[in-house]
């Protein structure tokens, strides 16, 4: 089963690195974050990767030419300005009429990918996303009059569920991907939700994205990687 990793964005909030390298190549513990993501899939036996690149495509292409890994890796330039849905759409011929995994090139997790796939199959879903509770950035308080009546240290339980990536898609998804400008997270997933064809696999374990330098620093210190 193929694994698509979206690796074409500009990563404008990590300019300290992305002036020179694409975001998926930003190092976490001396390895590009994309290698950590791929290693997680490989751990579960999924080693057939398609990297959907765009911004600074050649850097990723050249890295995987030189780097020997016991994985099947295709690096596909899906356009400099393509949106997330558009990048997937450009892979239609490669993916064929089979279900596939998809995730972002800037988020890591310890989600059980076998359980995710089994859940997707049991639901007979067109699309399944991994729902996560993001790490809360601030402590929670309740105020009564001028007094703080409750103070609770920050916790992921203080936040709602969000899309953590780590999708499984059936090939029916291509019906919803109209052009390079299609944003997966907008019209396609919204329509699937309204049709009851989008399912959520709830993951309560480790998950962390890398949007900012603070996120990168958290990942560098994490014992989960």
N, C-alpha and C positions, 0 to 999 in steps of 0.2 A: 504494500500500500504506500502510495507516494505522500510525501510531506512537503507542502509548500510553505516557504518562509518569506514573508513580505520584507524586503530589504532594500527598498528603493527611495525611501523618504530622505529629506534633507537634514533632519535633526537639528533644527535651528536653535533649540534651547540648550544645546551642548556645543556651542561654537568653539569652546576651548579645544575640542577635538575635531569637530566636523568641518572646520575650515580645511583640514588636510585629509581626513579619512571619512568614509561613510559611517553612520551611526552603528550599524551592526558589527563594525570592526573595532569599536571602542573597547579597550582591554578591561577585563575584570579579572583580577588575580593573574595577570600576565597572559591571558588568553582573550581573543575577541569574544564578545558576549554571544555572538552567533554560534561559536563552537560549544559553549555551555548548553545552548538550546538544542543543538544537534546531538550532543552527547546524551541528553536526556531522552530524546526519541530513540536513539540507538540502544540505550539501556533496555528498552522495551521491544527491541527487535525491528524497529522501523528505521531503515538505513538508506532509503531511496529518496533523495532530496532534490527539490527544485527551488533555487534561490531566485526570487523575482526582484531583480535589481533595477536601478535607474540612476540616481545620483551617484556619481563617482563609480560607475559600473566596473570600470577597468581594474580598480584596486581590488575589488572582491574577486573578479575573474582571475587576475594574476595570482592572488593569494592561493586560490584553490588549484591552480596549475602547479604551483610549487609545493604545496603542502600535501603530503601523502596521508590519506586516511582510508580505512577499509570501508568506505561508504561510496555509494553511487551518487554523484553530485552533478547536477546540471545548473549552470549559472546562465540565466536568461534575462537579457536587457528588455524590460517591459515598458521602457519610456521614461524620459526625465520628468515629465509632468503628469503622468498617469495617476489616477486616484486608486485607492485600495481595490475597489471592485473592478476597475479597468485593468489593473495588473493581473488579477485572476482571469479575467476574460481573455487576455492575450495568451493564456496557457491552455486554452481549451483543447487544442489539437494534441498537446503533449499528455494531458490528463485523460483524454478519451472519455469513455462512458463508465468510469469507475468512481467510487467514493474516494475522498482524499482528506488528509489532515491539512490544516492551515493554522499558522500562528504568525505573530509579529516578531520582527528581528530585534526587539528591544525589551523583551520580558521573559523572566525565568520563573520556574515553578517546579514543585515536586509532585504535580498532579499525576495520578495513576492513569496512564494513557490507555491501557487495556480496559480498565473499567469505564473510561470515557467512551471508547469505541463500542463496548458491549451495551452501554446505556443508549447510545445513538441507535444501534441496531434494534434494540428492544422497543424503542419508541417509534420506529419506522419514520424517523424524522428526515426532512429535507436538510435541516441544519441544526447542529447542536453547538452551543458555546459553553465554555467553562466559566461559571459565575464564581467570583471571588469577593471577599471583603478586603478592601485595600487597607493597608496600615494607616490608622488615623494619625494626623499630624499634631493634633492639639488635645489637651485634656478637656473633659466634659464637666460643666458645672450647672447647677440650678440655683436661681436667685429668688429669695423670698424677702420682699421689702428691699432693704439695702444689704442684706446678709447673704452670704453664700451658704445655702442649706445643704448642698451636696457637691462634693468635689471628687471626681474620679479620674485617675490617670488615663492618658490616651490608650485606646484599645480598638482593635479592628471591629469589635462588636458594636461600637458606637456609629458605625457607618453601614450603609445599605449594600446590597449586592451590586456589583458592576461587571461589565464584560471584561474578562481576563484573557481573551484570546483562546488559544488551544481549541480550535474548532474541529468538527468533522462535518463535511459537506457531501451530500449526494450530488450527482451530475445535474440534477434538476435546478441547481443554483444558477446555472448559466442562463436560464430563462429570465433571470432578474438582473443580469449584468448587460446593460445596453451599450455602453461606450467607454472610452478611456476616462471620461469624466465621472463615471459612476462611483459613488462612495459606498462601499459595502455596508457601513454602519448606519447609513441613512435609509434610502428607499428600499433596497433589497431586504434588509433584516426587518424593517418596519412592516413591509408587506407580508413577509413570512410569519411574523408575529400575529398579525391580524387574521391570518388563515390557520392559525394553530399548528404551524409547521416548523416553528422554531422552539427548540427545547433547551433547558439550562441544566447542566451538570454541576451541582454545587460542590465546590472544593473548599475545604476549611483549613487546608494546610498552607505551606509556604507559597507565596507569590510575590513578586516584586518587579515593577517596571523600571525603566531607566529613562526618565524624561529630563531630569535635571542633574546637575553636579551632586546635589545632595543625595539623589537616588543612587548615583554611581558609587559614592562614598559608602552608602549603606550596603551595597552589594559587595564591595571590596572587603568589608568587615564581616559579612555574613558567614555563619558556620554551615549554612545550607548548601553552599557551593564548593 
